[in-house]
Structures are given as structure tokens and as C-alpha cells.
Amino acid sequence: MSNKIQAPHEDLTYRIIGAGMAVHRQLGPGYKEAIYQEKLETQLTQDGIGFEPQKKLPVYHNEQLLGLYIPDFIIENKVILEIKAFATLHKKYLGQVITYLNHTALPIGLLMNFGEKKLLTRRVFPSPQATEFQNNHQWIFVPDWLKAQKQEQEEILF
């Protein structure tokens, strides 16, 4: 009897990790994240894995748009994939993936770091305490047009 916990979409996450390993073998560490993003898009396509790159997910509070979450990949509407390219990976990026999982209600995420000598991959699960989603403002991207709109509203009020 195995003590291994069955994770959601194991076959798919295995294929995604394989794609990441292929990219890391080709490029190695040392490039910017955008280079790995582009190369991974090509590899996922070659491997027949469906994905949406950098999908903009709106974040609202009291019906007001606060900004956007932008995960690197949403794979087949089942897995969040967040990639990094750091010499060492800080634990706060696990929180980023958990935030995206809680926001999308997807069951599993992957965090890949291409910046080390060996590809580092972590499976990440949503927070079990997330009965009601709470926005994590640290990961919200606010586009320039929304900043300008908020500034205009503030000027009108004062």
C-alpha cells in the first residue's frame, strides 16, 4: 500500500513538468522569465497541451474593478502554471499560486523555477481555509488605464 496522495490531474501535471524539463534542457538557467514563457508556449503546443497564456482575471471588490491577476498559464482549464527564473525561489511565490487557485477554483497549480541549475517544480494546492475568497493585493496588476480612471475619480471627489 502506498502512502502517496493522489493529486488532481496527475497525468496532465506530469506532461506539463515534462514540457518544462524539455525547455530547461534546451535553454538552461540564466534567461529572463519572458524567454522561458515563449519557449514553454512552443513546447506545450508541440506536446498537444492546451493552454491560455497570461489570461487576465479581473479582481473586484464591492463591484469595483481593483485590477487583474495574470497567471503565466492556465492549462486546459485544469491547472495553473506559474513560472519564475530566479537563482533561488522565495516561498512567497507559493502564495501567488495559491491566490490564483483560490480565485479560479482550479484544483492544482504548478510552480516552476527555470533559474536554477536543475528545474525546480512544486505542485501547489488551494488553501483549504479559503471558504470565501479574499483578494491578495500583492499579486494584483493595475493597468495604466485603470490607474488613470481611479485618479480621475479621486480628483472629482476632492
PyMOL CGO cylinders between C-alpha atoms (Angstrom):
from pymol import cmd
from pymol.cgo import CYLINDER

trace = [
    CYLINDER, 0.00, 0.00, 0.00, 1.39, 3.39, -1.00, 0.3, 1, 1, 1, 1, 1, 1,
    CYLINDER, 1.39, 3.39, -1.00, 1.34, 6.50, 1.21, 0.3, 1, 1, 1, 1, 1, 1,
    CYLINDER, 1.34, 6.50, 1.21, 1.30, 8.70, -1.89, 0.3, 1, 1, 1, 1, 1, 1,
    CYLINDER, 1.30, 8.70, -1.89, -1.61, 11.13, -2.04, 0.3, 1, 1, 1, 1, 1, 1,
    CYLINDER, -1.61, 11.13, -2.04, -3.45, 11.14, -5.36, 0.3, 1, 1, 1, 1, 1, 1,
    CYLINDER, -3.45, 11.14, -5.36, -3.31, 14.70, -6.73, 0.3, 1, 1, 1, 1, 1, 1,
    CYLINDER, -3.31, 14.70, -6.73, -5.83, 16.05, -9.22, 0.3, 1, 1, 1, 1, 1, 1,
    CYLINDER, -5.83, 16.05, -9.22, -4.89, 15.78, -12.90, 0.3, 1, 1, 1, 1, 1, 1,
    CYLINDER, -4.89, 15.78, -12.90, -1.65, 13.87, -12.24, 0.3, 1, 1, 1, 1, 1, 1,
    CYLINDER, -1.65, 13.87, -12.24, -1.33, 12.75, -15.85, 0.3, 1, 1, 1, 1, 1, 1,
    CYLINDER, -1.33, 12.75, -15.85, -1.63, 16.34, -17.08, 0.3, 1, 1, 1, 1, 1, 1,
    CYLINDER, -1.63, 16.34, -17.08, 0.75, 17.79, -14.48, 0.3, 1, 1, 1, 1, 1, 1,
    CYLINDER, 0.75, 17.79, -14.48, 3.25, 15.07, -15.36, 0.3, 1, 1, 1, 1, 1, 1,
    CYLINDER, 3.25, 15.07, -15.36, 3.10, 16.12, -19.04, 0.3, 1, 1, 1, 1, 1, 1,
    CYLINDER, 3.10, 16.12, -19.04, 3.45, 19.82, -18.11, 0.3, 1, 1, 1, 1, 1, 1,
    CYLINDER, 3.45, 19.82, -18.11, 6.50, 19.07, -15.97, 0.3, 1, 1, 1, 1, 1, 1,
    CYLINDER, 6.50, 19.07, -15.97, 7.94, 17.09, -18.88, 0.3, 1, 1, 1, 1, 1, 1,
    CYLINDER, 7.94, 17.09, -18.88, 7.48, 20.12, -21.14, 0.3, 1, 1, 1, 1, 1, 1,
    CYLINDER, 7.48, 20.12, -21.14, 9.20, 22.31, -18.56, 0.3, 1, 1, 1, 1, 1, 1,
    CYLINDER, 9.20, 22.31, -18.56, 12.10, 19.85, -18.33, 0.3, 1, 1, 1, 1, 1, 1,
    CYLINDER, 12.10, 19.85, -18.33, 12.48, 19.86, -22.12, 0.3, 1, 1, 1, 1, 1, 1,
    CYLINDER, 12.48, 19.86, -22.12, 12.66, 23.67, -22.13, 0.3, 1, 1, 1, 1, 1, 1,
    CYLINDER, 12.66, 23.67, -22.13, 15.16, 23.69, -19.27, 0.3, 1, 1, 1, 1, 1, 1,
    CYLINDER, 15.16, 23.69, -19.27, 17.35, 21.12, -21.05, 0.3, 1, 1, 1, 1, 1, 1,
    CYLINDER, 17.35, 21.12, -21.05, 17.33, 23.29, -24.19, 0.3, 1, 1, 1, 1, 1, 1,
    CYLINDER, 17.33, 23.29, -24.19, 17.99, 26.66, -22.53, 0.3, 1, 1, 1, 1, 1, 1,
    CYLINDER, 17.99, 26.66, -22.53, 19.41, 26.01, -19.07, 0.3, 1, 1, 1, 1, 1, 1,
    CYLINDER, 19.41, 26.01, -19.07, 19.28, 28.74, -16.40, 0.3, 1, 1, 1, 1, 1, 1,
    CYLINDER, 19.28, 28.74, -16.40, 20.14, 32.39, -16.91, 0.3, 1, 1, 1, 1, 1, 1,
    CYLINDER, 20.14, 32.39, -16.91, 17.42, 33.83, -19.16, 0.3, 1, 1, 1, 1, 1, 1,
    CYLINDER, 17.42, 33.83, -19.16, 14.60, 36.21, -18.29, 0.3, 1, 1, 1, 1, 1, 1,
    CYLINDER, 14.60, 36.21, -18.29, 11.20, 34.78, -17.48, 0.3, 1, 1, 1, 1, 1, 1,
    CYLINDER, 11.20, 34.78, -17.48, 9.75, 36.04, -20.80, 0.3, 1, 1, 1, 1, 1, 1,
    CYLINDER, 9.75, 36.04, -20.80, 12.15, 33.80, -22.74, 0.3, 1, 1, 1, 1, 1, 1,
    CYLINDER, 12.15, 33.80, -22.74, 11.02, 30.72, -20.79, 0.3, 1, 1, 1, 1, 1, 1,
    CYLINDER, 11.02, 30.72, -20.79, 7.38, 31.78, -21.24, 0.3, 1, 1, 1, 1, 1, 1,
    CYLINDER, 7.38, 31.78, -21.24, 7.77, 31.94, -25.02, 0.3, 1, 1, 1, 1, 1, 1,
    CYLINDER, 7.77, 31.94, -25.02, 9.72, 28.68, -25.27, 0.3, 1, 1, 1, 1, 1, 1,
    CYLINDER, 9.72, 28.68, -25.27, 7.27, 26.88, -22.98, 0.3, 1, 1, 1, 1, 1, 1,
    CYLINDER, 7.27, 26.88, -22.98, 4.34, 28.04, -25.14, 0.3, 1, 1, 1, 1, 1, 1,
    CYLINDER, 4.34, 28.04, -25.14, 6.06, 26.43, -28.13, 0.3, 1, 1, 1, 1, 1, 1,
    CYLINDER, 6.06, 26.43, -28.13, 6.80, 23.22, -26.20, 0.3, 1, 1, 1, 1, 1, 1,
    CYLINDER, 6.80, 23.22, -26.20, 3.27, 22.89, -24.81, 0.3, 1, 1, 1, 1, 1, 1,
    CYLINDER, 3.27, 22.89, -24.81, 1.88, 23.33, -28.33, 0.3, 1, 1, 1, 1, 1, 1,
    CYLINDER, 1.88, 23.33, -28.33, 4.25, 20.67, -29.69, 0.3, 1, 1, 1, 1, 1, 1,
    CYLINDER, 4.25, 20.67, -29.69, 3.19, 18.33, -26.88, 0.3, 1, 1, 1, 1, 1, 1,
    CYLINDER, 3.19, 18.33, -26.88, -0.51, 18.83, -27.67, 0.3, 1, 1, 1, 1, 1, 1,
    CYLINDER, -0.51, 18.83, -27.67, -1.28, 20.50, -24.34, 0.3, 1, 1, 1, 1, 1, 1,
    CYLINDER, -1.28, 20.50, -24.34, -3.93, 23.22, -24.49, 0.3, 1, 1, 1, 1, 1, 1,
    CYLINDER, -3.93, 23.22, -24.49, -3.26, 26.46, -22.62, 0.3, 1, 1, 1, 1, 1, 1,
    CYLINDER, -3.26, 26.46, -22.62, -4.14, 30.13, -22.22, 0.3, 1, 1, 1, 1, 1, 1,
    CYLINDER, -4.14, 30.13, -22.22, -1.03, 32.28, -21.69, 0.3, 1, 1, 1, 1, 1, 1,
    CYLINDER, -1.03, 32.28, -21.69, -1.23, 35.23, -19.29, 0.3, 1, 1, 1, 1, 1, 1,
    CYLINDER, -1.23, 35.23, -19.29, -5.01, 35.29, -19.11, 0.3, 1, 1, 1, 1, 1, 1,
    CYLINDER, -5.01, 35.29, -19.11, -6.27, 38.44, -17.41, 0.3, 1, 1, 1, 1, 1, 1,
    CYLINDER, -6.27, 38.44, -17.41, -8.54, 37.56, -14.48, 0.3, 1, 1, 1, 1, 1, 1,
    CYLINDER, -8.54, 37.56, -14.48, -10.48, 40.58, -13.15, 0.3, 1, 1, 1, 1, 1, 1,
    CYLINDER, -10.48, 40.58, -13.15, -10.45, 41.20, -9.39, 0.3, 1, 1, 1, 1, 1, 1,
    CYLINDER, -10.45, 41.20, -9.39, -13.45, 43.04, -7.95, 0.3, 1, 1, 1, 1, 1, 1,
    CYLINDER, -13.45, 43.04, -7.95, -14.34, 44.42, -4.54, 0.3, 1, 1, 1, 1, 1, 1,
    CYLINDER, -14.34, 44.42, -4.54, -17.87, 45.74, -3.98, 0.3, 1, 1, 1, 1, 1, 1,
    CYLINDER, -17.87, 45.74, -3.98, -18.44, 45.64, -7.75, 0.3, 1, 1, 1, 1, 1, 1,
    CYLINDER, -18.44, 45.64, -7.75, -15.43, 47.89, -8.35, 0.3, 1, 1, 1, 1, 1, 1,
    CYLINDER, -15.43, 47.89, -8.35, -12.58, 46.59, -10.50, 0.3, 1, 1, 1, 1, 1, 1,
    CYLINDER, -12.58, 46.59, -10.50, -9.39, 46.60, -8.43, 0.3, 1, 1, 1, 1, 1, 1,
    CYLINDER, -9.39, 46.60, -8.43, -7.09, 45.15, -11.05, 0.3, 1, 1, 1, 1, 1, 1,
    CYLINDER, -7.09, 45.15, -11.05, -6.12, 41.86, -12.62, 0.3, 1, 1, 1, 1, 1, 1,
    CYLINDER, -6.12, 41.86, -12.62, -4.49, 38.61, -11.67, 0.3, 1, 1, 1, 1, 1, 1,
    CYLINDER, -4.49, 38.61, -11.67, -2.36, 37.34, -14.55, 0.3, 1, 1, 1, 1, 1, 1,
    CYLINDER, -2.36, 37.34, -14.55, -1.14, 33.76, -14.13, 0.3, 1, 1, 1, 1, 1, 1,
    CYLINDER, -1.14, 33.76, -14.13, 1.51, 32.71, -16.64, 0.3, 1, 1, 1, 1, 1, 1,
    CYLINDER, 1.51, 32.71, -16.64, -0.58, 29.79, -17.92, 0.3, 1, 1, 1, 1, 1, 1,
    CYLINDER, -0.58, 29.79, -17.92, -3.97, 28.23, -17.39, 0.3, 1, 1, 1, 1, 1, 1,
    CYLINDER, -3.97, 28.23, -17.39, -3.59, 24.71, -18.75, 0.3, 1, 1, 1, 1, 1, 1,
    CYLINDER, -3.59, 24.71, -18.75, -6.69, 23.03, -20.20, 0.3, 1, 1, 1, 1, 1, 1,
    CYLINDER, -6.69, 23.03, -20.20, -8.87, 24.88, -17.65, 0.3, 1, 1, 1, 1, 1, 1,
    CYLINDER, -8.87, 24.88, -17.65, -7.50, 22.47, -15.00, 0.3, 1, 1, 1, 1, 1, 1,
    CYLINDER, -7.50, 22.47, -15.00, -4.04, 23.63, -13.86, 0.3, 1, 1, 1, 1, 1, 1,
    CYLINDER, -4.04, 23.63, -13.86, -2.44, 26.99, -13.05, 0.3, 1, 1, 1, 1, 1, 1,
    CYLINDER, -2.44, 26.99, -13.05, 1.21, 27.14, -14.11, 0.3, 1, 1, 1, 1, 1, 1,
    CYLINDER, 1.21, 27.14, -14.11, 3.35, 29.96, -12.75, 0.3, 1, 1, 1, 1, 1, 1,
    CYLINDER, 3.35, 29.96, -12.75, 6.96, 30.19, -13.92, 0.3, 1, 1, 1, 1, 1, 1,
    CYLINDER, 6.96, 30.19, -13.92, 9.91, 32.01, -12.43, 0.3, 1, 1, 1, 1, 1, 1,
    CYLINDER, 9.91, 32.01, -12.43, 13.56, 32.48, -13.38, 0.3, 1, 1, 1, 1, 1, 1,
    CYLINDER, 13.56, 32.48, -13.38, 15.37, 33.17, -10.10, 0.3, 1, 1, 1, 1, 1, 1,
    CYLINDER, 15.37, 33.17, -10.10, 18.65, 31.80, -8.73, 0.3, 1, 1, 1, 1, 1, 1,
    CYLINDER, 18.65, 31.80, -8.73, 16.66, 30.85, -5.61, 0.3, 1, 1, 1, 1, 1, 1,
    CYLINDER, 16.66, 30.85, -5.61, 12.91, 30.76, -5.24, 0.3, 1, 1, 1, 1, 1, 1,
    CYLINDER, 12.91, 30.76, -5.24, 11.27, 32.64, -2.37, 0.3, 1, 1, 1, 1, 1, 1,
    CYLINDER, 11.27, 32.64, -2.37, 8.34, 30.96, -0.60, 0.3, 1, 1, 1, 1, 1, 1,
    CYLINDER, 8.34, 30.96, -0.60, 6.09, 33.96, -1.29, 0.3, 1, 1, 1, 1, 1, 1,
    CYLINDER, 6.09, 33.96, -1.29, 5.60, 32.68, -4.84, 0.3, 1, 1, 1, 1, 1, 1,
    CYLINDER, 5.60, 32.68, -4.84, 3.77, 29.65, -3.46, 0.3, 1, 1, 1, 1, 1, 1,
    CYLINDER, 3.77, 29.65, -3.46, 1.30, 32.20, -2.07, 0.3, 1, 1, 1, 1, 1, 1,
    CYLINDER, 1.30, 32.20, -2.07, 0.94, 33.70, -5.54, 0.3, 1, 1, 1, 1, 1, 1,
    CYLINDER, 0.94, 33.70, -5.54, -0.09, 30.33, -7.00, 0.3, 1, 1, 1, 1, 1, 1,
    CYLINDER, -0.09, 30.33, -7.00, -2.44, 29.66, -4.06, 0.3, 1, 1, 1, 1, 1, 1,
    CYLINDER, -2.44, 29.66, -4.06, -4.06, 33.06, -4.65, 0.3, 1, 1, 1, 1, 1, 1,
    CYLINDER, -4.06, 33.06, -4.65, -4.63, 32.22, -8.32, 0.3, 1, 1, 1, 1, 1, 1,
    CYLINDER, -4.63, 32.22, -8.32, -6.05, 28.79, -7.39, 0.3, 1, 1, 1, 1, 1, 1,
    CYLINDER, -6.05, 28.79, -7.39, -8.44, 30.28, -4.84, 0.3, 1, 1, 1, 1, 1, 1,
    CYLINDER, -8.44, 30.28, -4.84, -9.55, 32.90, -7.37, 0.3, 1, 1, 1, 1, 1, 1,
    CYLINDER, -9.55, 32.90, -7.37, -10.18, 30.41, -10.20, 0.3, 1, 1, 1, 1, 1, 1,
    CYLINDER, -10.18, 30.41, -10.20, -11.34, 27.45, -8.07, 0.3, 1, 1, 1, 1, 1, 1,
    CYLINDER, -11.34, 27.45, -8.07, -8.94, 25.22, -10.01, 0.3, 1, 1, 1, 1, 1, 1,
    CYLINDER, -8.94, 25.22, -10.01, -7.76, 22.18, -8.01, 0.3, 1, 1, 1, 1, 1, 1,
    CYLINDER, -7.76, 22.18, -8.01, -3.99, 22.28, -8.61, 0.3, 1, 1, 1, 1, 1, 1,
    CYLINDER, -3.99, 22.28, -8.61, -1.17, 24.54, -9.64, 0.3, 1, 1, 1, 1, 1, 1,
    CYLINDER, -1.17, 24.54, -9.64, 2.46, 24.14, -10.59, 0.3, 1, 1, 1, 1, 1, 1,
    CYLINDER, 2.46, 24.14, -10.59, 5.28, 26.50, -9.72, 0.3, 1, 1, 1, 1, 1, 1,
    CYLINDER, 5.28, 26.50, -9.72, 8.36, 26.10, -11.94, 0.3, 1, 1, 1, 1, 1, 1,
    CYLINDER, 8.36, 26.10, -11.94, 11.68, 27.84, -11.46, 0.3, 1, 1, 1, 1, 1, 1,
    CYLINDER, 11.68, 27.84, -11.46, 13.93, 27.84, -14.52, 0.3, 1, 1, 1, 1, 1, 1,
    CYLINDER, 13.93, 27.84, -14.52, 16.63, 29.93, -12.81, 0.3, 1, 1, 1, 1, 1, 1,
    CYLINDER, 16.63, 29.93, -12.81, 18.43, 27.10, -11.04, 0.3, 1, 1, 1, 1, 1, 1,
    CYLINDER, 18.43, 27.10, -11.04, 20.84, 24.51, -12.40, 0.3, 1, 1, 1, 1, 1, 1,
    CYLINDER, 20.84, 24.51, -12.40, 18.07, 21.90, -12.16, 0.3, 1, 1, 1, 1, 1, 1,
    CYLINDER, 18.07, 21.90, -12.16, 14.41, 22.73, -12.93, 0.3, 1, 1, 1, 1, 1, 1,
    CYLINDER, 14.41, 22.73, -12.93, 12.56, 23.14, -9.65, 0.3, 1, 1, 1, 1, 1, 1,
    CYLINDER, 12.56, 23.14, -9.65, 8.87, 22.17, -9.79, 0.3, 1, 1, 1, 1, 1, 1,
    CYLINDER, 8.87, 22.17, -9.79, 6.33, 22.26, -6.98, 0.3, 1, 1, 1, 1, 1, 1,
    CYLINDER, 6.33, 22.26, -6.98, 2.75, 21.07, -7.02, 0.3, 1, 1, 1, 1, 1, 1,
    CYLINDER, 2.75, 21.07, -7.02, 0.53, 23.58, -5.22, 0.3, 1, 1, 1, 1, 1, 1,
    CYLINDER, 0.53, 23.58, -5.22, -2.99, 23.14, -3.86, 0.3, 1, 1, 1, 1, 1, 1,
    CYLINDER, -2.99, 23.14, -3.86, -5.65, 25.74, -2.98, 0.3, 1, 1, 1, 1, 1, 1,
    CYLINDER, -5.65, 25.74, -2.98, -5.92, 26.82, 0.61, 0.3, 1, 1, 1, 1, 1, 1,
    CYLINDER, -5.92, 26.82, 0.61, -8.37, 24.57, 2.48, 0.3, 1, 1, 1, 1, 1, 1,
    CYLINDER, -8.37, 24.57, 2.48, -9.32, 27.56, 4.64, 0.3, 1, 1, 1, 1, 1, 1,
    CYLINDER, -9.32, 27.56, 4.64, -10.47, 29.52, 1.58, 0.3, 1, 1, 1, 1, 1, 1,
    CYLINDER, -10.47, 29.52, 1.58, -14.19, 29.10, 2.16, 0.3, 1, 1, 1, 1, 1, 1,
    CYLINDER, -14.19, 29.10, 2.16, -14.69, 32.67, 0.99, 0.3, 1, 1, 1, 1, 1, 1,
    CYLINDER, -14.69, 32.67, 0.99, -12.13, 34.06, -1.43, 0.3, 1, 1, 1, 1, 1, 1,
    CYLINDER, -12.13, 34.06, -1.43, -10.13, 37.01, -0.17, 0.3, 1, 1, 1, 1, 1, 1,
    CYLINDER, -10.13, 37.01, -0.17, -8.20, 39.19, -2.59, 0.3, 1, 1, 1, 1, 1, 1,
    CYLINDER, -8.20, 39.19, -2.59, -4.44, 39.15, -2.13, 0.3, 1, 1, 1, 1, 1, 1,
    CYLINDER, -4.44, 39.15, -2.13, -3.48, 42.63, -3.27, 0.3, 1, 1, 1, 1, 1, 1,
    CYLINDER, -3.48, 42.63, -3.27, 0.21, 41.75, -3.52, 0.3, 1, 1, 1, 1, 1, 1,
    CYLINDER, 0.21, 41.75, -3.52, -0.43, 39.94, -6.82, 0.3, 1, 1, 1, 1, 1, 1,
    CYLINDER, -0.43, 39.94, -6.82, -2.89, 42.39, -8.39, 0.3, 1, 1, 1, 1, 1, 1,
    CYLINDER, -2.89, 42.39, -8.39, -1.74, 44.09, -11.57, 0.3, 1, 1, 1, 1, 1, 1,
    CYLINDER, -1.74, 44.09, -11.57, -3.31, 47.52, -12.11, 0.3, 1, 1, 1, 1, 1, 1,
    CYLINDER, -3.31, 47.52, -12.11, -3.14, 48.61, -15.77, 0.3, 1, 1, 1, 1, 1, 1,
    CYLINDER, -3.14, 48.61, -15.77, -2.37, 52.25, -16.58, 0.3, 1, 1, 1, 1, 1, 1,
    CYLINDER, -2.37, 52.25, -16.58, -5.90, 52.90, -17.87, 0.3, 1, 1, 1, 1, 1, 1,
    CYLINDER, -5.90, 52.90, -17.87, -7.37, 51.76, -14.54, 0.3, 1, 1, 1, 1, 1, 1,
    CYLINDER, -7.37, 51.76, -14.54, -4.89, 53.87, -12.54, 0.3, 1, 1, 1, 1, 1, 1,
    CYLINDER, -4.89, 53.87, -12.54, -5.89, 56.91, -14.63, 0.3, 1, 1, 1, 1, 1, 1,
    CYLINDER, -5.89, 56.91, -14.63, -9.58, 56.16, -14.14, 0.3, 1, 1, 1, 1, 1, 1,
    CYLINDER, -9.58, 56.16, -14.14, -9.13, 55.89, -10.35, 0.3, 1, 1, 1, 1, 1, 1,
    CYLINDER, -9.13, 55.89, -10.35, -7.12, 59.12, -10.30, 0.3, 1, 1, 1, 1, 1, 1,
    CYLINDER, -7.12, 59.12, -10.30, -9.88, 60.92, -12.23, 0.3, 1, 1, 1, 1, 1, 1,
    CYLINDER, -9.88, 60.92, -12.23, -12.47, 59.66, -9.74, 0.3, 1, 1, 1, 1, 1, 1,
    CYLINDER, -12.47, 59.66, -9.74, -10.36, 60.88, -6.82, 0.3, 1, 1, 1, 1, 1, 1,
    CYLINDER, -10.36, 60.88, -6.82, -9.94, 64.31, -8.43, 0.3, 1, 1, 1, 1, 1, 1,
    CYLINDER, -9.94, 64.31, -8.43, -13.71, 64.61, -8.88, 0.3, 1, 1, 1, 1, 1, 1,
    CYLINDER, -13.71, 64.61, -8.88, -14.27, 63.79, -5.20, 0.3, 1, 1, 1, 1, 1, 1,
    CYLINDER, -14.27, 63.79, -5.20, -11.79, 66.37, -3.93, 0.3, 1, 1, 1, 1, 1, 1,
]
cmd.load_cgo(trace, "trace")
